[in-house]
Amino acid sequence: MPRMVCIDCGAVEYEASSLHSMLVKMMPHYLDRHHDVISGEATEPRETWMDRFSLAYKAAEEQDIHFSR
Ligand SMILES: [Zn+2]
């Protein structure tokens, strides 16, 4: 299963079989540590954050495929 660290601090790591469930698993951590991202108060637009998140998940997926071969 793809494993991914928090794209904003790298302090936690989760594994999830889809981008959506990765978002769901990360959410409590974001509420706790990166509340500005959730609330939209961060200087970075949420779309940009979502792009970074998607890219990080895709990279995790590719690594997962690579290592399970
Ligand atoms: Zn974090």
N, CA, C, O and the ligand as a Tripos MOL2 file, in Angstrom:
@<TRIPOS>MOLECULE
protein
  277   275    70     0     0
PROTEIN
NO_CHARGES

@<TRIPOS>ATOM
      1 N           0.8440   -1.1960    0.0000 N.3       1 MET1
      2 CA          0.0000    0.0000    0.0000 C.3       1 MET1
      3 C           0.8830    1.2520    0.0000 C.2       1 MET1
      4 O           1.8860    1.2920    0.7130 O.2       1 MET1
      5 N           0.5290    2.2690   -0.7840 N.am      2 PRO2
      6 CA          1.3500    3.4870   -0.7920 C.3       2 PRO2
      7 C           1.4610    4.1140    0.5950 C.2       2 PRO2
      8 O           0.4740    4.2260    1.3220 O.2       2 PRO2
      9 N           2.6750    4.5190    0.9470 N.am      3 ARG3
     10 CA          2.9310    5.1960    2.2210 C.3       3 ARG3
     11 C           3.3560    6.6210    1.9200 C.2       3 ARG3
     12 O           4.0920    6.8700    0.9650 O.2       3 ARG3
     13 N           2.8970    7.5410    2.7250 N.am      4 MET4
     14 CA          3.1860    8.9470    2.4560 C.3       4 MET4
     15 C           3.3690    9.7080    3.7650 C.2       4 MET4
     16 O           2.5970    9.5440    4.7100 O.2       4 MET4
     17 N           4.4050   10.5440    3.8000 N.am      5 VAL5
     18 CA          4.5910   11.3870    4.9820 C.3       5 VAL5
     19 C           3.8280   12.6880    4.7740 C.2       5 VAL5
     20 O           3.5030   13.0600    3.6470 O.2       5 VAL5
     21 N           3.5510   13.3640    5.8640 N.am      6 CYS6
     22 CA          2.8890   14.6660    5.7910 C.3       6 CYS6
     23 C           3.7050   15.5980    4.8960 C.2       6 CYS6
     24 O           4.9070   15.7660    5.1020 O.2       6 CYS6
     25 N           3.0510   16.2000    3.9060 N.am      7 ILE7
     26 CA          3.7780   17.0480    2.9540 C.3       7 ILE7
     27 C           4.1720   18.3890    3.5650 C.2       7 ILE7
     28 O           4.9390   19.1380    2.9610 O.2       7 ILE7
     29 N           3.6640   18.6990    4.7430 N.am      8 ASP8
     30 CA          3.9900   19.9730    5.3680 C.3       8 ASP8
     31 C           4.9970   19.8900    6.5060 C.2       8 ASP8
     32 O           5.6530   20.8840    6.8160 O.2       8 ASP8
     33 N           5.1340   18.7260    7.1340 N.am      9 CYS9
     34 CA          6.1290   18.6380    8.2080 C.3       9 CYS9
     35 C           6.9280   17.3350    8.1670 C.2       9 CYS9
     36 O           8.0080   17.2570    8.7520 O.2       9 CYS9
     37 N           6.4110   16.3130    7.4840 N.am     10 GLY10
     38 CA          7.1460   15.0570    7.3750 C.3      10 GLY10
     39 C           7.2220   14.2620    8.6600 C.2      10 GLY10
     40 O           7.9290   13.2570    8.7220 O.2      10 GLY10
     41 N           6.5040   14.6940    9.6940 N.am     11 ALA11
     42 CA          6.6250   14.0730   11.0130 C.3      11 ALA11
     43 C           5.7640   12.8260   11.1800 C.2      11 ALA11
     44 O           6.0040   12.0120   12.0720 O.2      11 ALA11
     45 N           4.7680   12.6840   10.3250 N.am     12 VAL12
     46 CA          3.9030   11.5020   10.4320 C.3      12 VAL12
     47 C           3.8340   10.8090    9.0810 C.2      12 VAL12
     48 O           4.0180   11.4290    8.0330 O.2      12 VAL12
     49 N           3.5640    9.5070    9.1300 N.am     13 GLU13
     50 CA          3.4650    8.7420    7.8950 C.3      13 GLU13
     51 C           2.2150    7.8880    7.9440 C.2      13 GLU13
     52 O           1.9000    7.2750    8.9640 O.2      13 GLU13
     53 N           1.5050    7.8570    6.8180 N.am     14 TYR14
     54 CA          0.2840    7.0550    6.7410 C.3      14 TYR14
     55 C           0.3420    6.1910    5.5030 C.2      14 TYR14
     56 O           1.0760    6.4870    4.5610 O.2      14 TYR14
     57 N          -0.4410    5.1090    5.5070 N.am     15 GLU15
     58 CA         -0.5890    4.3460    4.2800 C.3      15 GLU15
     59 C          -2.0670    4.2210    3.9590 C.2      15 GLU15
     60 O          -2.9080    4.0400    4.8390 O.2      15 GLU15
     61 N          -2.3570    4.3240    2.6580 N.am     16 ALA16
     62 CA         -3.7410    4.2650    2.2020 C.3      16 ALA16
     63 C          -3.7570    3.8180    0.7540 C.2      16 ALA16
     64 O          -2.8210    4.0780   -0.0020 O.2      16 ALA16
     65 N          -4.8340    3.1420    0.3760 N.am     17 SER17
     66 CA         -4.8950    2.5530   -0.9650 C.3      17 SER17
     67 C          -5.4730    3.4940   -2.0160 C.2      17 SER17
     68 O          -5.5290    3.1480   -3.1960 O.2      17 SER17
     69 N          -5.9020    4.6750   -1.5950 N.am     18 SER18
     70 CA         -6.3740    5.6510   -2.5830 C.3      18 SER18
     71 C          -6.0760    7.0630   -2.0980 C.2      18 SER18
     72 O          -5.8480    7.3000   -0.9120 O.2      18 SER18
     73 N          -6.0830    7.9870   -3.0420 N.am     19 LEU19
     74 CA         -5.8310    9.3910   -2.6980 C.3      19 LEU19
     75 C          -6.8690    9.8820   -1.6870 C.2      19 LEU19
     76 O          -6.5470   10.5900   -0.7330 O.2      19 LEU19
     77 N          -8.1200    9.4850   -1.9230 N.am     20 HIS20
     78 CA         -9.1760    9.9450   -1.0190 C.3      20 HIS20
     79 C          -8.9780    9.4110    0.3990 C.2      20 HIS20
     80 O          -9.1010   10.1650    1.3640 O.2      20 HIS20
     81 N          -8.6770    8.1350    0.5350 N.am     21 SER21
     82 CA         -8.5250    7.6100    1.8960 C.3      21 SER21
     83 C          -7.2560    8.1480    2.5510 C.2      21 SER21
     84 O          -7.1850    8.2350    3.7770 O.2      21 SER21
     85 N          -6.2490    8.5120    1.7440 N.am     22 MET22
     86 CA         -5.0650    9.1700    2.2950 C.3      22 MET22
     87 C          -5.4570   10.5360    2.8780 C.2      22 MET22
     88 O          -5.0050   10.9060    3.9620 O.2      22 MET22
     89 N          -6.2760   11.2580    2.1730 N.am     23 LEU23
     90 CA         -6.7700   12.5540    2.6730 C.3      23 LEU23
     91 C          -7.5110   12.3780    3.9930 C.2      23 LEU23
     92 O          -7.3050   13.1320    4.9430 O.2      23 LEU23
     93 N          -8.3810   11.3630    4.0330 N.am     24 VAL24
     94 CA         -9.1640   11.1000    5.2400 C.3      24 VAL24
     95 C          -8.2510   10.7580    6.4200 C.2      24 VAL24
     96 O          -8.4760   11.2140    7.5410 O.2      24 VAL24
     97 N          -7.2110    9.9430    6.1530 N.am     25 LYS25
     98 CA         -6.2930    9.5480    7.2270 C.3      25 LYS25
     99 C          -5.4410   10.7100    7.7150 C.2      25 LYS25
    100 O          -5.1140   10.7930    8.8980 O.2      25 LYS25
    101 N          -5.0810   11.6080    6.8010 N.am     26 MET26
    102 CA         -4.2350   12.7460    7.1530 C.3      26 MET26
    103 C          -5.0150   13.8330    7.8990 C.2      26 MET26
    104 O          -4.4400   14.6370    8.6330 O.2      26 MET26
    105 N          -6.3190   13.8380    7.6980 N.am     27 MET27
    106 CA         -7.1300   14.9560    8.1870 C.3      27 MET27
    107 C          -6.9740   15.2540    9.6910 C.2      27 MET27
    108 O          -6.8050   16.4180   10.0560 O.2      27 MET27
    109 N          -7.0260   14.2400   10.5720 N.am     28 PRO28
    110 CA         -6.8600   14.5570   12.0060 C.3      28 PRO28
    111 C          -5.5310   15.2470   12.3070 C.2      28 PRO28
    112 O          -5.4650   16.1550   13.1350 O.2      28 PRO28
    113 N          -4.4690   14.8010   11.6210 N.am     29 HIS29
    114 CA         -3.1570   15.4320   11.7970 C.3      29 HIS29
    115 C          -3.1920   16.8830   11.3270 C.2      29 HIS29
    116 O          -2.6280   17.7690   11.9690 O.2      29 HIS29
    117 N          -3.8600   17.1140   10.2000 N.am     30 TYR30
    118 CA         -3.9520   18.4860    9.6900 C.3      30 TYR30
    119 C          -4.7700   19.3870   10.6030 C.2      30 TYR30
    120 O          -4.4420   20.5550   10.8090 O.2      30 TYR30
    121 N          -5.8410   18.8190   11.1450 N.am     31 LEU31
    122 CA         -6.6480   19.6050   12.0860 C.3      31 LEU31
    123 C          -5.8280   19.9680   13.3120 C.2      31 LEU31
    124 O          -5.9640   21.0590   13.8660 O.2      31 LEU31
    125 N          -4.9700   19.0360   13.7290 N.am     32 ASP32
    126 CA         -4.1630   19.2370   14.9230 C.3      32 ASP32
    127 C          -2.9700   20.1660   14.6800 C.2      32 ASP32
    128 O          -2.7160   21.0810   15.4630 O.2      32 ASP32
    129 N          -2.2390   19.9200   13.5790 N.am     33 ARG33
    130 CA         -0.9640   20.6100   13.3690 C.3      33 ARG33
    131 C          -0.9570   21.6730   12.2840 C.2      33 ARG33
    132 O          -0.1500   22.6010   12.3290 O.2      33 ARG33
    133 N          -1.8330   21.5480   11.3260 N.am     34 HIS34
    134 CA         -1.8010   22.4920   10.1960 C.3      34 HIS34
    135 C          -3.1990   23.0500    9.9670 C.2      34 HIS34
    136 O          -3.7440   23.0050    8.8640 O.2      34 HIS34
    137 N          -3.7450   23.5670   11.0320 N.am     35 HIS35
    138 CA         -5.1310   24.0230   10.9430 C.3      35 HIS35
    139 C          -5.3100   25.1480    9.9240 C.2      35 HIS35
    140 O          -6.3860   25.2950    9.3460 O.2      35 HIS35
    141 N          -4.2690   25.9350    9.7050 N.am     36 ASP36
    142 CA         -4.3560   27.0340    8.7330 C.3      36 ASP36
    143 C          -4.6270   26.5240    7.3170 C.2      36 ASP36
    144 O          -5.2960   27.1880    6.5250 O.2      36 ASP36
    145 N          -4.1010   25.3390    7.0100 N.am     37 VAL37
    146 CA         -4.3370   24.7570    5.6810 C.3      37 VAL37
    147 C          -5.8130   24.4020    5.5160 C.2      37 VAL37
    148 O          -6.4170   24.6750    4.4790 O.2      37 VAL37
    149 N          -6.3820   23.7910    6.5510 N.am     38 ILE38
    150 CA         -7.7800   23.3570    6.5130 C.3      38 ILE38
    151 C          -8.7200   24.5620    6.4660 C.2      38 ILE38
    152 O          -9.6970   24.5730    5.7170 O.2      38 ILE38
    153 N          -8.4160   25.5540    7.2620 N.am     39 SER39
    154 CA         -9.3260   26.6910    7.3820 C.3      39 SER39
    155 C          -9.1900   27.6810    6.2310 C.2      39 SER39
    156 O          -9.9880   28.6100    6.1080 O.2      39 SER39
    157 N          -8.1640   27.4780    5.3760 N.am     40 GLY40
    158 CA         -7.9640   28.3720    4.2480 C.3      40 GLY40
    159 C          -7.2560   29.6630    4.6230 C.2      40 GLY40
    160 O          -7.2450   30.6190    3.8480 O.2      40 GLY40
    161 N          -6.6550   29.6910    5.8340 N.am     41 GLU41
    162 CA         -5.9360   30.8880    6.2690 C.3      41 GLU41
    163 C          -4.4840   30.8910    5.8130 C.2      41 GLU41
    164 O          -3.7810   31.8930    5.9440 O.2      41 GLU41
    165 N          -4.0430   29.7530    5.2750 N.am     42 ALA42
    166 CA         -2.6560   29.6660    4.8290 C.3      42 ALA42
    167 C          -2.4450   30.5600    3.6130 C.2      42 ALA42
    168 O          -3.3790   30.8240    2.8560 O.2      42 ALA42
    169 N          -1.2210   31.0200    3.4340 N.am     43 THR43
    170 CA         -0.9100   31.9000    2.3010 C.3      43 THR43
    171 C          -0.9850   31.1180    0.9870 C.2      43 THR43
    172 O          -1.2410   31.6860   -0.0750 O.2      43 THR43
    173 N          -0.7550   29.8030    1.0800 N.am     44 GLU44
    174 CA         -0.8160   28.9680   -0.1170 C.3      44 GLU44
    175 C          -2.2790   28.6460   -0.4510 C.2      44 GLU44
    176 O          -3.0230   28.1860    0.4150 O.2      44 GLU44
    177 N          -2.6920   28.8840   -1.6970 N.am     45 PRO45
    178 CA         -4.0800   28.5370   -2.0540 C.3      45 PRO45
    179 C          -4.3240   27.0410   -1.8830 C.2      45 PRO45
    180 O          -3.4280   26.2270   -2.1080 O.2      45 PRO45
    181 N          -5.5420   26.6860   -1.4850 N.am     46 ARG46
    182 CA         -5.8480   25.2850   -1.2210 C.3      46 ARG46
    183 C          -5.6380   24.4180   -2.4760 C.2      46 ARG46
    184 O          -5.2690   23.2480   -2.3680 O.2      46 ARG46
    185 N          -5.8750   24.9980   -3.6690 N.am     47 GLU47
    186 CA         -5.6890   24.2310   -4.9040 C.3      47 GLU47
    187 C          -4.2230   23.8200   -5.0510 C.2      47 GLU47
    188 O          -3.9140   22.7000   -5.4600 O.2      47 GLU47
    189 N          -3.3290   24.7520   -4.7090 N.am     48 THR48
    190 CA         -1.8990   24.4700   -4.7940 C.3      48 THR48
    191 C          -1.5190   23.3700   -3.8140 C.2      48 THR48
    192 O          -0.7310   22.4790   -4.1320 O.2      48 THR48
    193 N          -2.0940   23.4480   -2.6140 N.am     49 TRP49
    194 CA         -1.8420   22.4080   -1.6140 C.3      49 TRP49
    195 C          -2.3200   21.0550   -2.1180 C.2      49 TRP49
    196 O          -1.6330   20.0440   -1.9690 O.2      49 TRP49
    197 N          -3.5190   21.0490   -2.7240 N.am     50 MET50
    198 CA         -4.1010   19.8080   -3.2510 C.3      50 MET50
    199 C          -3.2310   19.2360   -4.3640 C.2      50 MET50
    200 O          -3.0650   18.0200   -4.4620 O.2      50 MET50
    201 N          -2.6720   20.1130   -5.2070 N.am     51 ASP51
    202 CA         -1.7630   19.6560   -6.2570 C.3      51 ASP51
    203 C          -0.5400   18.9800   -5.6550 C.2      51 ASP51
    204 O          -0.1110   17.9220   -6.1150 O.2      51 ASP51
    205 N           0.0210   19.6080   -4.6140 N.am     52 ARG52
    206 CA          1.1990   19.0260   -3.9490 C.3      52 ARG52
    207 C           0.8480   17.6830   -3.3300 C.2      52 ARG52
    208 O           1.6170   16.7250   -3.4080 O.2      52 ARG52
    209 N          -0.3290   17.6300   -2.7140 N.am     53 PHE53
    210 CA         -0.7670   16.3980   -2.0700 C.3      53 PHE53
    211 C          -0.9290   15.2830   -3.1050 C.2      53 PHE53
    212 O          -0.4760   14.1570   -2.8980 O.2      53 PHE53
    213 N          -1.5840   15.6160   -4.2250 N.am     54 SER54
    214 CA         -1.8070   14.6220   -5.2850 C.3      54 SER54
    215 C          -0.4910   14.1140   -5.8640 C.2      54 SER54
    216 O          -0.3290   12.9170   -6.1010 O.2      54 SER54
    217 N           0.4460   15.0320   -6.0890 N.am     55 LEU55
    218 CA          1.7500   14.6500   -6.6300 C.3      55 LEU55
    219 C           2.4890   13.7340   -5.6670 C.2      55 LEU55
    220 O           3.0930   12.7430   -6.0760 O.2      55 LEU55
    221 N           2.4350   14.0800   -4.3760 N.am     56 ALA56
    222 CA          3.1130   13.2630   -3.3650 C.3      56 ALA56
    223 C           2.4850   11.8830   -3.3050 C.2      56 ALA56
    224 O           3.1880   10.8860   -3.1420 O.2      56 ALA56
    225 N           1.1600   11.8180   -3.4380 N.am     57 TYR57
    226 CA          0.5050   10.5200   -3.4070 C.3      57 TYR57
    227 C           0.8580    9.6840   -4.6360 C.2      57 TYR57
    228 O           1.0860    8.4790   -4.5330 O.2      57 TYR57
    229 N           0.9000   10.3430   -5.8060 N.am     58 LYS58
    230 CA          1.2690    9.6280   -7.0360 C.3      58 LYS58
    231 C           2.6770    9.0610   -6.9260 C.2      58 LYS58
    232 O           2.9360    7.9370   -7.3550 O.2      58 LYS58
    233 N           3.5870    9.8440   -6.3490 N.am     59 ALA59
    234 CA          4.9650    9.3870   -6.1570 C.3      59 ALA59
    235 C           4.9870    8.1860   -5.2130 C.2      59 ALA59
    236 O           5.7310    7.2310   -5.4340 O.2      59 ALA59
    237 N           4.1760    8.2400   -4.1700 N.am     60 ALA60
    238 CA          4.1020    7.1400   -3.2110 C.3      60 ALA60
    239 C           3.5520    5.8870   -3.8790 C.2      60 ALA60
    240 O           4.0060    4.7760   -3.6060 O.2      60 ALA60
    241 N           2.5760    6.0730   -4.7530 N.am     61 GLU61
    242 CA          1.9910    4.9490   -5.4890 C.3      61 GLU61
    243 C           3.0270    4.2970   -6.3940 C.2      61 GLU61
    244 O           3.1250    3.0720   -6.4580 O.2      61 GLU61
    245 N           3.8010    5.1250   -7.0950 N.am     62 GLU62
    246 CA          4.8210    4.5990   -8.0030 C.3      62 GLU62
    247 C           5.8820    3.8240   -7.2460 C.2      62 GLU62
    248 O           6.3360    2.7700   -7.6900 O.2      62 GLU62
    249 N           6.2750    4.3600   -6.0920 N.am     63 GLN63
    250 CA          7.2550    3.6700   -5.2400 C.3      63 GLN63
    251 C           6.7080    2.3410   -4.7770 C.2      63 GLN63
    252 O           7.4250    1.3410   -4.7510 O.2      63 GLN63
    253 N           5.4450    2.3290   -4.4130 N.am     64 ASP64
    254 CA          4.7970    1.1260   -3.9320 C.3      64 ASP64
    255 C           4.8030    0.0480   -5.0080 C.2      64 ASP64
    256 O           5.1110   -1.1110   -4.7320 O.2      64 ASP64
    257 N           4.4570    0.4370   -6.2480 N.am     65 ILE65
    258 CA          4.4510   -0.4960   -7.3640 C.3      65 ILE65
    259 C           5.8600   -1.0380   -7.5980 C.2      65 ILE65
    260 O           6.0580   -2.2330   -7.8190 O.2      65 ILE65
    261 N           6.8280   -0.1280   -7.5430 N.am     66 HIS66
    262 CA          8.2160   -0.4850   -7.7480 C.3      66 HIS66
    263 C           8.7090   -1.5130   -6.7430 C.2      66 HIS66
    264 O           9.3690   -2.4870   -7.1070 O.2      66 HIS66
    265 N           8.3800   -1.2870   -5.4650 N.am     67 PHE67
    266 CA          8.9050   -2.1520   -4.4140 C.3      67 PHE67
    267 C           8.1490   -3.4620   -4.2680 C.2      67 PHE67
    268 O           8.6840   -4.4260   -3.7200 O.2      67 PHE67
    269 N           6.9010   -3.5120   -4.7560 N.am     68 SER68
    270 CA          6.1630   -4.7600   -4.6100 C.3      68 SER68
    271 C           6.3860   -5.7120   -5.7790 C.2      68 SER68
    272 O           5.8510   -6.8200   -5.7840 O.2      68 SER68
    273 N           7.1780   -5.2890   -6.7780 N.am     69 ARG69
    274 CA          7.5060   -6.1580   -7.8920 C.3      69 ARG69
    275 C           8.5080   -7.2330   -7.5040 C.2      69 ARG69
    276 O           8.8890   -8.0520   -8.3400 O.2      69 ARG69
    277 ZN          2.2850   17.6780    9.2640 Zn       70 ZN70
@<TRIPOS>BOND
     1     1     2 1
     2     2     3 1
     3     3     4 2
     4     3     5 am
     5     5     6 1
     6     6     7 1
     7     7     8 2
     8     7     9 am
     9     9    10 1
    10    10    11 1
    11    11    12 2
    12    11    13 am
    13    13    14 1
    14    14    15 1
    15    15    16 2
    16    15    17 am
    17    17    18 1
    18    18    19 1
    19    19    20 2
    20    19    21 am
    21    21    22 1
    22    22    23 1
    23    23    24 2
    24    23    25 am
    25    25    26 1
    26    26    27 1
    27    27    28 2
    28    27    29 am
    29    29    30 1
    30    30    31 1
    31    31    32 2
    32    31    33 am
    33    33    34 1
    34    34    35 1
    35    35    36 2
    36    35    37 am
    37    37    38 1
    38    38    39 1
    39    39    40 2
    40    39    41 am
    41    41    42 1
    42    42    43 1
    43    43    44 2
    44    43    45 am
    45    45    46 1
    46    46    47 1
    47    47    48 2
    48    47    49 am
    49    49    50 1
    50    50    51 1
    51    51    52 2
    52    51    53 am
    53    53    54 1
    54    54    55 1
    55    55    56 2
    56    55    57 am
    57    57    58 1
    58    58    59 1
    59    59    60 2
    60    59    61 am
    61    61    62 1
    62    62    63 1
    63    63    64 2
    64    63    65 am
    65    65    66 1
    66    66    67 1
    67    67    68 2
    68    67    69 am
    69    69    70 1
    70    70    71 1
    71    71    72 2
    72    71    73 am
    73    73    74 1
    74    74    75 1
    75    75    76 2
    76    75    77 am
    77    77    78 1
    78    78    79 1
    79    79    80 2
    80    79    81 am
    81    81    82 1
    82    82    83 1
    83    83    84 2
    84    83    85 am
    85    85    86 1
    86    86    87 1
    87    87    88 2
    88    87    89 am
    89    89    90 1
    90    90    91 1
    91    91    92 2
    92    91    93 am
    93    93    94 1
    94    94    95 1
    95    95    96 2
    96    95    97 am
    97    97    98 1
    98    98    99 1
    99    99   100 2
   100    99   101 am
   101   101   102 1
   102   102   103 1
   103   103   104 2
   104   103   105 am
   105   105   106 1
   106   106   107 1
   107   107   108 2
   108   107   109 am
   109   109   110 1
   110   110   111 1
   111   111   112 2
   112   111   113 am
   113   113   114 1
   114   114   115 1
   115   115   116 2
   116   115   117 am
   117   117   118 1
   118   118   119 1
   119   119   120 2
   120   119   121 am
   121   121   122 1
   122   122   123 1
   123   123   124 2
   124   123   125 am
   125   125   126 1
   126   126   127 1
   127   127   128 2
   128   127   129 am
   129   129   130 1
   130   130   131 1
   131   131   132 2
   132   131   133 am
   133   133   134 1
   134   134   135 1
   135   135   136 2
   136   135   137 am
   137   137   138 1
   138   138   139 1
   139   139   140 2
   140   139   141 am
   141   141   142 1
   142   142   143 1
   143   143   144 2
   144   143   145 am
   145   145   146 1
   146   146   147 1
   147   147   148 2
   148   147   149 am
   149   149   150 1
   150   150   151 1
   151   151   152 2
   152   151   153 am
   153   153   154 1
   154   154   155 1
   155   155   156 2
   156   155   157 am
   157   157   158 1
   158   158   159 1
   159   159   160 2
   160   159   161 am
   161   161   162 1
   162   162   163 1
   163   163   164 2
   164   163   165 am
   165   165   166 1
   166   166   167 1
   167   167   168 2
   168   167   169 am
   169   169   170 1
   170   170   171 1
   171   171   172 2
   172   171   173 am
   173   173   174 1
   174   174   175 1
   175   175   176 2
   176   175   177 am
   177   177   178 1
   178   178   179 1
   179   179   180 2
   180   179   181 am
   181   181   182 1
   182   182   183 1
   183   183   184 2
   184   183   185 am
   185   185   186 1
   186   186   187 1
   187   187   188 2
   188   187   189 am
   189   189   190 1
   190   190   191 1
   191   191   192 2
   192   191   193 am
   193   193   194 1
   194   194   195 1
   195   195   196 2
   196   195   197 am
   197   197   198 1
   198   198   199 1
   199   199   200 2
   200   199   201 am
   201   201   202 1
   202   202   203 1
   203   203   204 2
   204   203   205 am
   205   205   206 1
   206   206   207 1
   207   207   208 2
   208   207   209 am
   209   209   210 1
   210   210   211 1
   211   211   212 2
   212   211   213 am
   213   213   214 1
   214   214   215 1
   215   215   216 2
   216   215   217 am
   217   217   218 1
   218   218   219 1
   219   219   220 2
   220   219   221 am
   221   221   222 1
   222   222   223 1
   223   223   224 2
   224   223   225 am
   225   225   226 1
   226   226   227 1
   227   227   228 2
   228   227   229 am
   229   229   230 1
   230   230   231 1
   231   231   232 2
   232   231   233 am
   233   233   234 1
   234   234   235 1
   235   235   236 2
   236   235   237 am
   237   237   238 1
   238   238   239 1
   239   239   240 2
   240   239   241 am
   241   241   242 1
   242   242   243 1
   243   243   244 2
   244   243   245 am
   245   245   246 1
   246   246   247 1
   247   247   248 2
   248   247   249 am
   249   249   250 1
   250   250   251 1
   251   251   252 2
   252   251   253 am
   253   253   254 1
   254   254   255 1
   255   255   256 2
   256   255   257 am
   257   257   258 1
   258   258   259 1
   259   259   260 2
   260   259   261 am
   261   261   262 1
   262   262   263 1
   263   263   264 2
   264   263   265 am
   265   265   266 1
   266   266   267 1
   267   267   268 2
   268   267   269 am
   269   269   270 1
   270   270   271 1
   271   271   272 2
   272   271   273 am
   273   273   274 1
   274   274   275 1
   275   275   276 2
@<TRIPOS>SUBSTRUCTURE
     1 MET1         2 RESIDUE 1 A MET
     2 PRO2         6 RESIDUE 1 A PRO
     3 ARG3        10 RESIDUE 1 A ARG
     4 MET4        14 RESIDUE 1 A MET
     5 VAL5        18 RESIDUE 1 A VAL
     6 CYS6        22 RESIDUE 1 A CYS
     7 ILE7        26 RESIDUE 1 A ILE
     8 ASP8        30 RESIDUE 1 A ASP
     9 CYS9        34 RESIDUE 1 A CYS
    10 GLY10       38 RESIDUE 1 A GLY
    11 ALA11       42 RESIDUE 1 A ALA
    12 VAL12       46 RESIDUE 1 A VAL
    13 GLU13       50 RESIDUE 1 A GLU
    14 TYR14       54 RESIDUE 1 A TYR
    15 GLU15       58 RESIDUE 1 A GLU
    16 ALA16       62 RESIDUE 1 A ALA
    17 SER17       66 RESIDUE 1 A SER
    18 SER18       70 RESIDUE 1 A SER
    19 LEU19       74 RESIDUE 1 A LEU
    20 HIS20       78 RESIDUE 1 A HIS
    21 SER21       82 RESIDUE 1 A SER
    22 MET22       86 RESIDUE 1 A MET
    23 LEU23       90 RESIDUE 1 A LEU
    24 VAL24       94 RESIDUE 1 A VAL
    25 LYS25       98 RESIDUE 1 A LYS
    26 MET26      102 RESIDUE 1 A MET
    27 MET27      106 RESIDUE 1 A MET
    28 PRO28      110 RESIDUE 1 A PRO
    29 HIS29      114 RESIDUE 1 A HIS
    30 TYR30      118 RESIDUE 1 A TYR
    31 LEU31      122 RESIDUE 1 A LEU
    32 ASP32      126 RESIDUE 1 A ASP
    33 ARG33      130 RESIDUE 1 A ARG
    34 HIS34      134 RESIDUE 1 A HIS
    35 HIS35      138 RESIDUE 1 A HIS
    36 ASP36      142 RESIDUE 1 A ASP
    37 VAL37      146 RESIDUE 1 A VAL
    38 ILE38      150 RESIDUE 1 A ILE
    39 SER39      154 RESIDUE 1 A SER
    40 GLY40      158 RESIDUE 1 A GLY
    41 GLU41      162 RESIDUE 1 A GLU
    42 ALA42      166 RESIDUE 1 A ALA
    43 THR43      170 RESIDUE 1 A THR
    44 GLU44      174 RESIDUE 1 A GLU
    45 PRO45      178 RESIDUE 1 A PRO
    46 ARG46      182 RESIDUE 1 A ARG
    47 GLU47      186 RESIDUE 1 A GLU
    48 THR48      190 RESIDUE 1 A THR
    49 TRP49      194 RESIDUE 1 A TRP
    50 MET50      198 RESIDUE 1 A MET
    51 ASP51      202 RESIDUE 1 A ASP
    52 ARG52      206 RESIDUE 1 A ARG
    53 PHE53      210 RESIDUE 1 A PHE
    54 SER54      214 RESIDUE 1 A SER
    55 LEU55      218 RESIDUE 1 A LEU
    56 ALA56      222 RESIDUE 1 A ALA
    57 TYR57      226 RESIDUE 1 A TYR
    58 LYS58      230 RESIDUE 1 A LYS
    59 ALA59      234 RESIDUE 1 A ALA
    60 ALA60      238 RESIDUE 1 A ALA
    61 GLU61      242 RESIDUE 1 A GLU
    62 GLU62      246 RESIDUE 1 A GLU
    63 GLN63      250 RESIDUE 1 A GLN
    64 ASP64      254 RESIDUE 1 A ASP
    65 ILE65      258 RESIDUE 1 A ILE
    66 HIS66      262 RESIDUE 1 A HIS
    67 PHE67      266 RESIDUE 1 A PHE
    68 SER68      270 RESIDUE 1 A SER
    69 ARG69      274 RESIDUE 1 A ARG
    70 ZN70       277 GROUP 0 **** ****
